[in-house]
Amino acid sequence: MNTKTKIPESFSIDHTVMSAPQIRKAGLMTGPHGDQISKFDLRLVKPNCGAIPTGALHPIEHLLATYMHEHLDNIIDCSPMGCRTGFYLTAWGDVSAEAVQSALINSLKQILNTVWSEVPGTSEKECGNYRDHSLFGAQEYAKSILKGFGES
Ligand SMILES: [Zn+2]
């Protein structure tokens, strides 16, 4: 391995003792011009005990892309983890895990009330795998994640 290769912080965290759902602030970075960026792991399913199927994760991704912005300013990106147990979120500024958790809970509640025609970007023109969307699956996982947060 190249000695300059930087191991991502999340690989140094013991995934066998992680609980879910939980929001973990993974870092606060400062750029060359002083701008700050907060990084988060949004762990939705306990690692190695399950994973959100892609058909359910996919509409959650599309919906969080709009709903999270309604509850939290300065989001740069919110993308699914390859292991399908959660999302990475980055945002401008020094953002608290509590603010991200509250935005996520509100967004998941919105997902429960979403109808298919409201899911953004589900046409062949707008999405890289438009056939793989299960809003039913997204809503069922949203329900169990909300329950895990102590929300009903
Ligand atoms: Zn897509």
Backbone and ligand atoms as CSV (ligand in chain L), in Angstrom:
chain,resi,resn,atom,element,x,y,z
A,1,MET,N,N,0.836,-1.205,0.000
A,1,MET,CA,C,0.000,0.000,0.000
A,1,MET,C,C,0.870,1.254,0.000
A,2,ASN,N,N,0.509,2.208,-0.784
A,2,ASN,CA,C,1.194,3.503,-0.809
A,2,ASN,C,C,1.157,4.116,0.592
A,3,THR,N,N,2.294,4.581,1.077
A,3,THR,CA,C,2.342,5.118,2.436
A,3,THR,C,C,1.524,6.405,2.561
A,4,LYS,N,N,1.229,7.021,1.425
A,4,LYS,CA,C,0.427,8.261,1.475
A,4,LYS,C,C,-1.075,7.950,1.501
A,5,THR,N,N,-1.439,6.666,1.292
A,5,THR,CA,C,-2.851,6.293,1.278
A,5,THR,C,C,-3.445,6.515,2.667
A,6,LYS,N,N,-4.544,7.242,2.709
A,6,LYS,CA,C,-5.177,7.549,3.985
A,6,LYS,C,C,-6.341,6.584,4.185
A,7,ILE,N,N,-6.340,5.873,5.312
A,7,ILE,CA,C,-7.427,4.943,5.602
A,7,ILE,C,C,-8.624,5.759,6.093
A,8,PRO,N,N,-9.800,5.593,5.449
A,8,PRO,CA,C,-10.968,6.343,5.921
A,8,PRO,C,C,-11.250,6.053,7.401
A,9,GLU,N,N,-11.627,7.088,8.114
A,9,GLU,CA,C,-11.862,7.008,9.558
A,9,GLU,C,C,-12.844,5.900,9.908
A,10,SER,N,N,-13.869,5.705,9.083
A,10,SER,CA,C,-14.930,4.757,9.445
A,10,SER,C,C,-14.414,3.314,9.477
A,11,PHE,N,N,-13.322,3.001,8.756
A,11,PHE,CA,C,-12.780,1.641,8.763
A,11,PHE,C,C,-12.058,1.329,10.071
A,12,SER,N,N,-11.723,2.360,10.845
A,12,SER,CA,C,-11.027,2.127,12.117
A,12,SER,C,C,-12.014,1.949,13.272
A,13,ILE,N,N,-13.309,2.107,12.985
A,13,ILE,CA,C,-14.334,1.947,14.021
A,13,ILE,C,C,-14.771,0.475,14.057
A,14,ASP,N,N,-14.876,-0.088,15.271
A,14,ASP,CA,C,-15.289,-1.482,15.415
A,14,ASP,C,C,-16.782,-1.636,15.084
A,15,HIS,N,N,-17.047,-2.245,13.929
A,15,HIS,CA,C,-18.436,-2.379,13.469
A,15,HIS,C,C,-19.210,-3.445,14.250
A,16,THR,N,N,-18.494,-4.295,15.039
A,16,THR,CA,C,-19.200,-5.370,15.756
A,16,THR,C,C,-19.911,-4.836,17.004
A,17,VAL,N,N,-19.543,-3.628,17.438
A,17,VAL,CA,C,-20.169,-3.098,18.658
A,17,VAL,C,C,-21.055,-1.884,18.361
A,18,MET,N,N,-21.310,-1.625,17.066
A,18,MET,CA,C,-22.143,-0.483,16.684
A,18,MET,C,C,-23.613,-0.787,16.909
A,19,SER,N,N,-24.333,0.166,17.454
A,19,SER,CA,C,-25.775,-0.007,17.552
A,19,SER,C,C,-26.436,0.806,16.442
A,20,ALA,N,N,-27.685,0.487,16.194
A,20,ALA,CA,C,-28.410,1.210,15.157
A,20,ALA,C,C,-29.886,1.270,15.530
A,21,PRO,N,N,-30.599,2.339,15.158
A,21,PRO,CA,C,-30.056,3.465,14.404
A,21,PRO,C,C,-29.276,4.425,15.299
A,22,GLN,N,N,-28.279,5.032,14.721
A,22,GLN,CA,C,-27.542,6.064,15.446
A,22,GLN,C,C,-26.826,6.983,14.457
A,23,ILE,N,N,-26.673,8.227,14.879
A,23,ILE,CA,C,-25.952,9.219,14.078
A,23,ILE,C,C,-24.603,9.432,14.745
A,24,ARG,N,N,-23.539,9.252,14.001
A,24,ARG,CA,C,-22.208,9.448,14.566
A,24,ARG,C,C,-21.495,10.546,13.790
A,25,LYS,N,N,-21.026,11.551,14.530
A,25,LYS,CA,C,-20.239,12.584,13.859
A,25,LYS,C,C,-18.854,12.008,13.627
A,26,ALA,N,N,-18.506,11.820,12.357
A,26,ALA,CA,C,-17.248,11.141,12.015
A,26,ALA,C,C,-16.091,12.121,11.928
A,27,GLY,N,N,-16.387,13.407,11.800
A,27,GLY,CA,C,-15.278,14.350,11.719
A,27,GLY,C,C,-15.720,15.759,11.416
A,28,LEU,N,N,-14.826,16.677,11.731
A,28,LEU,CA,C,-15.013,18.092,11.384
A,28,LEU,C,C,-13.722,18.502,10.677
A,29,MET,N,N,-13.853,18.850,9.407
A,29,MET,CA,C,-12.668,19.177,8.624
A,29,MET,C,C,-12.636,20.672,8.343
A,30,THR,N,N,-11.431,21.218,8.244
A,30,THR,CA,C,-11.281,22.631,7.890
A,30,THR,C,C,-10.488,22.717,6.593
A,31,GLY,N,N,-11.049,23.401,5.620
A,31,GLY,CA,C,-10.394,23.540,4.314
A,31,GLY,C,C,-9.340,24.624,4.332
A,32,PRO,N,N,-8.591,24.756,3.246
A,32,PRO,CA,C,-7.487,25.729,3.186
A,32,PRO,C,C,-7.939,27.178,3.355
A,33,HIS,N,N,-9.214,27.452,3.113
A,33,HIS,CA,C,-9.712,28.826,3.269
A,33,HIS,C,C,-10.514,29.010,4.549
A,34,GLY,N,N,-10.450,27.998,5.437
A,34,GLY,CA,C,-11.109,28.134,6.740
A,34,GLY,C,C,-12.525,27.618,6.786
A,35,ASP,N,N,-13.049,27.198,5.655
A,35,ASP,CA,C,-14.399,26.633,5.665
A,35,ASP,C,C,-14.396,25.306,6.412
A,36,GLN,N,N,-15.455,25.066,7.171
A,36,GLN,CA,C,-15.562,23.801,7.895
A,36,GLN,C,C,-16.575,22.888,7.221
A,37,ILE,N,N,-16.297,21.587,7.304
A,37,ILE,CA,C,-17.212,20.567,6.782
A,37,ILE,C,C,-17.388,19.493,7.846
A,38,SER,N,N,-18.650,19.175,8.168
A,38,SER,CA,C,-18.946,18.099,9.127
A,38,SER,C,C,-19.280,16.837,8.359
A,39,LYS,N,N,-18.773,15.710,8.865
A,39,LYS,CA,C,-19.046,14.412,8.239
A,39,LYS,C,C,-19.772,13.514,9.231
A,40,PHE,N,N,-20.769,12.797,8.739
A,40,PHE,CA,C,-21.571,11.934,9.622
A,40,PHE,C,C,-21.769,10.556,9.014
A,41,ASP,N,N,-21.884,9.558,9.903
A,41,ASP,CA,C,-22.385,8.239,9.534
A,41,ASP,C,C,-23.815,8.155,10.064
A,42,LEU,N,N,-24.756,7.923,9.179
A,42,LEU,CA,C,-26.146,7.719,9.587
A,42,LEU,C,C,-26.373,6.210,9.547
A,43,ARG,N,N,-26.145,5.534,10.673
A,43,ARG,CA,C,-26.237,4.076,10.701
A,43,ARG,C,C,-27.691,3.707,10.972
A,44,LEU,N,N,-28.310,3.030,10.027
A,44,LEU,CA,C,-29.749,2.751,10.127
A,44,LEU,C,C,-30.039,1.312,10.513
A,45,VAL,N,N,-29.114,0.404,10.182
A,45,VAL,CA,C,-29.270,-1.025,10.461
A,45,VAL,C,C,-27.980,-1.491,11.127
A,46,LYS,N,N,-28.080,-2.348,12.145
A,46,LYS,CA,C,-26.882,-2.831,12.842
A,46,LYS,C,C,-25.984,-3.599,11.865
A,47,PRO,N,N,-24.709,-3.200,11.778
A,47,PRO,CA,C,-23.811,-3.832,10.814
A,47,PRO,C,C,-23.743,-5.347,10.986
A,48,ASN,N,N,-23.733,-6.044,9.876
A,48,ASN,CA,C,-23.617,-7.506,9.809
A,48,ASN,C,C,-24.792,-8.243,10.446
A,49,CYS,N,N,-25.865,-7.536,10.730
A,49,CYS,CA,C,-27.087,-8.180,11.230
A,49,CYS,C,C,-28.222,-7.977,10.235
A,50,GLY,N,N,-27.938,-7.348,9.134
A,50,GLY,CA,C,-28.958,-7.081,8.137
A,50,GLY,C,C,-28.489,-5.964,7.231
A,51,ALA,N,N,-29.248,-5.698,6.191
A,51,ALA,CA,C,-28.940,-4.608,5.267
A,51,ALA,C,C,-30.245,-4.227,4.573
A,52,ILE,N,N,-30.349,-2.973,4.229
A,52,ILE,CA,C,-31.557,-2.528,3.524
A,52,ILE,C,C,-31.432,-2.967,2.067
A,53,PRO,N,N,-32.394,-3.739,1.537
A,53,PRO,CA,C,-32.296,-4.156,0.134
A,53,PRO,C,C,-32.212,-2.935,-0.783
A,54,THR,N,N,-31.522,-3.085,-1.902
A,54,THR,CA,C,-31.321,-1.918,-2.776
A,54,THR,C,C,-32.637,-1.302,-3.233
A,55,GLY,N,N,-33.651,-2.140,-3.462
A,55,GLY,CA,C,-34.936,-1.604,-3.924
A,55,GLY,C,C,-35.580,-0.678,-2.912
A,56,ALA,N,N,-35.319,-0.894,-1.610
A,56,ALA,CA,C,-35.851,-0.025,-0.555
A,56,ALA,C,C,-34.908,1.146,-0.288
A,57,LEU,N,N,-33.615,0.860,-0.320
A,57,LEU,CA,C,-32.612,1.903,-0.057
A,57,LEU,C,C,-32.663,3.007,-1.117
A,58,HIS,N,N,-32.950,2.585,-2.356
A,58,HIS,CA,C,-32.883,3.502,-3.492
A,58,HIS,C,C,-33.894,4.652,-3.396
A,59,PRO,N,N,-35.205,4.371,-3.157
A,59,PRO,CA,C,-36.115,5.510,-2.969
A,59,PRO,C,C,-35.831,6.296,-1.687
A,60,ILE,N,N,-35.289,5.628,-0.639
A,60,ILE,CA,C,-34.901,6.388,0.566
A,60,ILE,C,C,-33.834,7.411,0.164
A,61,GLU,N,N,-32.868,6.966,-0.656
A,61,GLU,CA,C,-31.825,7.880,-1.136
A,61,GLU,C,C,-32.434,9.062,-1.902
A,62,HIS,N,N,-33.334,8.758,-2.848
A,62,HIS,CA,C,-33.930,9.831,-3.658
A,62,HIS,C,C,-34.738,10.787,-2.778
A,63,LEU,N,N,-35.445,10.241,-1.784
A,63,LEU,CA,C,-36.295,11.092,-0.944
A,63,LEU,C,C,-35.471,11.890,0.066
A,64,LEU,N,N,-34.421,11.272,0.635
A,64,LEU,CA,C,-33.570,12.031,1.568
A,64,LEU,C,C,-32.893,13.186,0.839
A,65,ALA,N,N,-32.630,12.998,-0.460
A,65,ALA,CA,C,-31.974,14.054,-1.242
A,65,ALA,C,C,-32.800,15.337,-1.241
A,66,THR,N,N,-34.112,15.211,-1.091
A,66,THR,CA,C,-34.920,16.435,-1.021
A,66,THR,C,C,-35.375,16.720,0.419
A,67,TYR,N,N,-35.848,15.707,1.129
A,67,TYR,CA,C,-36.404,15.956,2.460
A,67,TYR,C,C,-35.360,16.452,3.462
A,68,MET,N,N,-34.144,15.890,3.450
A,68,MET,CA,C,-33.139,16.321,4.430
A,68,MET,C,C,-32.844,17.814,4.302
A,69,HIS,N,N,-32.857,18.321,3.048
A,69,HIS,CA,C,-32.587,19.749,2.824
A,69,HIS,C,C,-33.669,20.642,3.430
A,70,GLU,N,N,-34.878,20.084,3.579
A,70,GLU,CA,C,-35.960,20.882,4.161
A,70,GLU,C,C,-35.763,21.068,5.664
A,71,HIS,N,N,-34.953,20.179,6.286
A,71,HIS,CA,C,-34.786,20.222,7.741
A,71,HIS,C,C,-33.402,20.632,8.193
A,72,LEU,N,N,-32.444,20.627,7.277
A,72,LEU,CA,C,-31.060,20.908,7.657
A,72,LEU,C,C,-30.416,21.744,6.550
A,73,ASP,N,N,-29.883,22.899,6.921
A,73,ASP,CA,C,-29.219,23.769,5.947
A,73,ASP,C,C,-27.827,23.226,5.627
A,74,ASN,N,N,-27.321,23.630,4.499
A,74,ASN,CA,C,-25.895,23.431,4.177
A,74,ASN,C,C,-25.482,21.988,3.923
A,75,ILE,N,N,-26.416,21.130,3.550
A,75,ILE,CA,C,-26.029,19.755,3.215
A,75,ILE,C,C,-25.272,19.761,1.889
A,76,ILE,N,N,-24.137,19.072,1.878
A,76,ILE,CA,C,-23.377,18.919,0.636
A,76,ILE,C,C,-23.813,17.638,-0.062
A,77,ASP,N,N,-23.896,16.538,0.709
A,77,ASP,CA,C,-24.216,15.254,0.093
A,77,ASP,C,C,-24.750,14.282,1.133
A,78,CYS,N,N,-25.622,13.393,0.697
A,78,CYS,CA,C,-26.140,12.328,1.559
A,78,CYS,C,C,-26.246,11.089,0.666
A,79,SER,N,N,-25.339,10.143,0.861
A,79,SER,CA,C,-25.230,9.009,-0.056
A,79,SER,C,C,-25.243,7.682,0.685
A,80,PRO,N,N,-25.802,6.647,0.069
A,80,PRO,CA,C,-25.863,5.344,0.740
A,80,PRO,C,C,-24.494,4.688,0.877
A,81,MET,N,N,-24.313,3.958,1.989
A,81,MET,CA,C,-23.106,3.156,2.183
A,81,MET,C,C,-23.210,1.907,1.304
A,82,GLY,N,N,-22.098,1.452,0.797
A,82,GLY,CA,C,-22.079,0.254,-0.044
A,82,GLY,C,C,-22.564,-0.983,0.680
A,83,CYS,N,N,-22.405,-1.017,2.020
A,83,CYS,CA,C,-22.869,-2.175,2.807
A,83,CYS,C,C,-24.382,-2.135,3.020
A,84,ARG,N,N,-25.020,-1.042,2.617
A,84,ARG,CA,C,-26.478,-0.841,2.704
A,84,ARG,C,C,-27.008,-0.845,4.140
A,85,THR,N,N,-26.153,-0.423,5.094
A,85,THR,CA,C,-26.643,-0.306,6.471
A,85,THR,C,C,-26.823,1.161,6.873
A,86,GLY,N,N,-26.615,2.070,5.957
A,86,GLY,CA,C,-26.802,3.466,6.313
A,86,GLY,C,C,-26.361,4.420,5.222
A,87,PHE,N,N,-26.196,5.679,5.616
A,87,PHE,CA,C,-25.835,6.752,4.691
A,87,PHE,C,C,-24.662,7.548,5.256
A,88,TYR,N,N,-23.900,8.135,4.360
A,88,TYR,CA,C,-22.905,9.147,4.736
A,88,TYR,C,C,-23.533,10.501,4.474
A,89,LEU,N,N,-23.266,11.447,5.358
A,89,LEU,CA,C,-23.760,12.804,5.129
A,89,LEU,C,C,-22.632,13.790,5.374
A,90,THR,N,N,-22.474,14.740,4.467
A,90,THR,CA,C,-21.523,15.827,4.686
A,90,THR,C,C,-22.285,17.142,4.595
A,91,ALA,N,N,-21.857,18.099,5.406
A,91,ALA,CA,C,-22.525,19.409,5.423
A,91,ALA,C,C,-21.507,20.495,5.719
A,92,TRP,N,N,-21.737,21.664,5.167
A,92,TRP,CA,C,-20.910,22.830,5.485
A,92,TRP,C,C,-21.119,23.217,6.943
A,93,GLY,N,N,-20.035,23.621,7.608
A,93,GLY,CA,C,-20.139,24.168,8.957
A,93,GLY,C,C,-20.019,23.090,10.029
A,94,ASP,N,N,-20.058,23.563,11.284
A,94,ASP,CA,C,-19.958,22.660,12.437
A,94,ASP,C,C,-21.377,22.283,12.857
A,95,VAL,N,N,-21.845,21.143,12.361
A,95,VAL,CA,C,-23.227,20.705,12.569
A,95,VAL,C,C,-23.234,19.629,13.662
A,96,SER,N,N,-24.255,19.625,14.512
A,96,SER,CA,C,-24.322,18.632,15.594
A,96,SER,C,C,-25.024,17.356,15.127
A,97,ALA,N,N,-24.668,16.237,15.771
A,97,ALA,CA,C,-25.322,14.958,15.475
A,97,ALA,C,C,-26.810,15.042,15.812
A,98,GLU,N,N,-27.142,15.825,16.849
A,98,GLU,CA,C,-28.550,15.966,17.253
A,98,GLU,C,C,-29.359,16.627,16.129
A,99,ALA,N,N,-28.777,17.630,15.476
A,99,ALA,CA,C,-29.478,18.319,14.384
A,99,ALA,C,C,-29.695,17.367,13.216
A,100,VAL,N,N,-28.693,16.515,12.925
A,100,VAL,CA,C,-28.821,15.556,11.827
A,100,VAL,C,C,-29.876,14.508,12.174
A,101,GLN,N,N,-29.861,14.032,13.436
A,101,GLN,CA,C,-30.843,13.019,13.852
A,101,GLN,C,C,-32.265,13.556,13.738
A,102,SER,N,N,-32.462,14.782,14.186
A,102,SER,CA,C,-33.791,15.379,14.109
A,102,SER,C,C,-34.240,15.539,12.651
A,103,ALA,N,N,-33.321,15.950,11.771
A,103,ALA,CA,C,-33.647,16.087,10.343
A,103,ALA,C,C,-33.981,14.725,9.740
A,104,LEU,N,N,-33.227,13.695,10.137
A,104,LEU,CA,C,-33.464,12.347,9.604
A,104,LEU,C,C,-34.822,11.818,10.071
A,105,ILE,N,N,-35.123,11.995,11.353
A,105,ILE,CA,C,-36.410,11.522,11.881
A,105,ILE,C,C,-37.562,12.211,11.148
A,106,ASN,N,N,-37.465,13.521,10.969
A,106,ASN,CA,C,-38.521,14.239,10.252
A,106,ASN,C,C,-38.625,13.777,8.798
A,107,SER,N,N,-37.492,13.501,8.167
A,107,SER,CA,C,-37.493,13.041,6.773
A,107,SER,C,C,-38.109,11.651,6.657
A,108,LEU,N,N,-37.776,10.752,7.605
A,108,LEU,CA,C,-38.349,9.392,7.570
A,108,LEU,C,C,-39.858,9.450,7.774
A,109,LYS,N,N,-40.317,10.361,8.627
A,109,LYS,CA,C,-41.768,10.523,8.824
A,109,LYS,C,C,-42.424,11.002,7.528
A,110,GLN,N,N,-41.731,11.875,6.800
A,110,GLN,CA,C,-42.264,12.338,5.514
A,110,GLN,C,C,-42.336,11.188,4.505
A,111,ILE,N,N,-41.332,10.299,4.551
A,111,ILE,CA,C,-41.318,9.155,3.636
A,111,ILE,C,C,-42.574,8.302,3.827
A,112,LEU,N,N,-42.999,8.160,5.094
A,112,LEU,CA,C,-44.204,7.363,5.380
A,112,LEU,C,C,-45.435,7.937,4.697
A,113,ASN,N,N,-45.429,9.246,4.476
A,113,ASN,CA,C,-46.599,9.904,3.880
A,113,ASN,C,C,-46.412,10.233,2.400
A,114,THR,N,N,-45.370,9.659,1.802
A,114,THR,CA,C,-45.077,9.953,0.398
A,114,THR,C,C,-45.810,8.976,-0.511
A,115,VAL,N,N,-46.351,9.479,-1.601
A,115,VAL,CA,C,-46.941,8.595,-2.615
A,115,VAL,C,C,-45.956,8.513,-3.791
A,116,TRP,N,N,-46.117,7.473,-4.569
A,116,TRP,CA,C,-45.145,7.164,-5.626
A,116,TRP,C,C,-44.859,8.358,-6.533
A,117,SER,N,N,-45.908,9.101,-6.903
A,117,SER,CA,C,-45.713,10.212,-7.846
A,117,SER,C,C,-44.842,11.327,-7.250
A,118,GLU,N,N,-44.630,11.289,-5.921
A,118,GLU,CA,C,-43.806,12.324,-5.273
A,118,GLU,C,C,-42.331,11.922,-5.146
A,119,VAL,N,N,-41.998,10.669,-5.468
A,119,VAL,CA,C,-40.592,10.252,-5.386
A,119,VAL,C,C,-39.848,10.883,-6.563
A,120,PRO,N,N,-38.823,11.695,-6.277
A,120,PRO,CA,C,-38.158,12.402,-7.375
A,120,PRO,C,C,-37.184,11.507,-8.149
A,121,GLY,N,N,-37.029,11.802,-9.422
A,121,GLY,CA,C,-35.980,11.189,-10.222
A,121,GLY,C,C,-36.150,9.713,-10.496
A,122,THR,N,N,-37.361,9.270,-10.797
A,122,THR,CA,C,-37.562,7.828,-10.980
A,122,THR,C,C,-37.779,7.432,-12.439
A,123,SER,N,N,-37.490,8.338,-13.359
A,123,SER,CA,C,-37.629,7.956,-14.766
A,123,SER,C,C,-36.284,7.469,-15.308
A,124,GLU,N,N,-36.338,6.812,-16.448
A,124,GLU,CA,C,-35.128,6.295,-17.084
A,124,GLU,C,C,-34.133,7.419,-17.354
A,125,LYS,N,N,-34.670,8.607,-17.660
A,125,LYS,CA,C,-33.832,9.766,-17.972
A,125,LYS,C,C,-33.115,10.307,-16.736
A,126,GLU,N,N,-33.750,10.113,-15.546
A,126,GLU,CA,C,-33.255,10.775,-14.334
A,126,GLU,C,C,-32.440,9.881,-13.396
A,127,CYS,N,N,-32.472,8.571,-13.603
A,127,CYS,CA,C,-31.902,7.643,-12.622
A,127,CYS,C,C,-31.120,6.541,-13.328
A,128,GLY,N,N,-30.068,6.065,-12.674
A,128,GLY,CA,C,-29.217,5.037,-13.265
A,128,GLY,C,C,-29.766,3.627,-13.168
A,129,ASN,N,N,-30.823,3.437,-12.386
A,129,ASN,CA,C,-31.436,2.104,-12.267
A,129,ASN,C,C,-32.902,2.301,-11.878
A,130,TYR,N,N,-33.640,2.953,-12.784
A,130,TYR,CA,C,-34.990,3.428,-12.448
A,130,TYR,C,C,-35.981,2.300,-12.175
A,131,ARG,N,N,-35.654,1.076,-12.608
A,131,ARG,CA,C,-36.573,-0.049,-12.378
A,131,ARG,C,C,-36.497,-0.556,-10.940
A,132,ASP,N,N,-35.438,-0.138,-10.210
A,132,ASP,CA,C,-35.164,-0.713,-8.886
A,132,ASP,C,C,-35.577,0.259,-7.771
A,133,HIS,N,N,-36.868,0.502,-7.660
A,133,HIS,CA,C,-37.404,1.372,-6.608
A,133,HIS,C,C,-38.600,0.693,-5.959
A,134,SER,N,N,-38.521,0.441,-4.658
A,134,SER,CA,C,-39.695,-0.051,-3.943
A,134,SER,C,C,-40.064,0.952,-2.854
A,135,LEU,N,N,-41.090,1.761,-3.124
A,135,LEU,CA,C,-41.537,2.715,-2.096
A,135,LEU,C,C,-42.111,1.959,-0.906
A,136,PHE,N,N,-42.767,0.829,-1.174
A,136,PHE,CA,C,-43.289,0.002,-0.076
A,136,PHE,C,C,-42.140,-0.410,0.846
A,137,GLY,N,N,-41.057,-0.931,0.263
A,137,GLY,CA,C,-39.894,-1.341,1.052
A,137,GLY,C,C,-39.299,-0.160,1.816
A,138,ALA,N,N,-39.188,0.986,1.149
A,138,ALA,CA,C,-38.632,2.190,1.792
A,138,ALA,C,C,-39.467,2.567,3.009
A,139,GLN,N,N,-40.783,2.498,2.874
A,139,GLN,CA,C,-41.665,2.887,3.979
A,139,GLN,C,C,-41.601,1.885,5.129
A,140,GLU,N,N,-41.482,0.595,4.799
A,140,GLU,CA,C,-41.376,-0.414,5.859
A,140,GLU,C,C,-40.061,-0.251,6.627
A,141,TYR,N,N,-38.957,0.019,5.922
A,141,TYR,CA,C,-37.688,0.249,6.622
A,141,TYR,C,C,-37.724,1.565,7.393
A,142,ALA,N,N,-38.350,2.589,6.824
A,142,ALA,CA,C,-38.467,3.869,7.539
A,142,ALA,C,C,-39.207,3.656,8.866
A,143,LYS,N,N,-40.259,2.842,8.823
A,143,LYS,CA,C,-41.033,2.553,10.058
A,143,LYS,C,C,-40.153,1.893,11.095
A,144,SER,N,N,-39.369,0.873,10.712
A,144,SER,CA,C,-38.565,0.173,11.716
A,144,SER,C,C,-37.424,1.058,12.210
A,145,ILE,N,N,-36.877,1.914,11.364
A,145,ILE,CA,C,-35.810,2.828,11.818
A,145,ILE,C,C,-36.392,3.845,12.807
A,146,LEU,N,N,-37.562,4.358,12.481
A,146,LEU,CA,C,-38.217,5.315,13.405
A,146,LEU,C,C,-38.482,4.658,14.753
A,147,LYS,N,N,-38.929,3.415,14.730
A,147,LYS,CA,C,-39.168,2.672,15.976
A,147,LYS,C,C,-37.858,2.573,16.763
A,148,GLY,N,N,-36.764,2.298,16.069
A,148,GLY,CA,C,-35.451,2.209,16.704
A,148,GLY,C,C,-35.020,3.508,17.356
A,149,PHE,N,N,-35.469,4.626,16.799
A,149,PHE,CA,C,-35.188,5.941,17.386
A,149,PHE,C,C,-36.164,6.278,18.514
A,150,GLY,N,N,-37.115,5.355,18.777
A,150,GLY,CA,C,-38.100,5.616,19.820
A,150,GLY,C,C,-39.266,6.466,19.341
A,151,GLU,N,N,-39.387,6.597,18.001
A,151,GLU,CA,C,-40.504,7.338,17.415
A,151,GLU,C,C,-41.521,6.305,16.941
A,152,SER,N,N,-42.789,6.678,16.944
A,152,SER,CA,C,-43.761,5.680,16.460
A,152,SER,C,C,-44.300,6.080,15.106
L,1,ZN,ZN,ZN,-31.561,6.506,-8.643
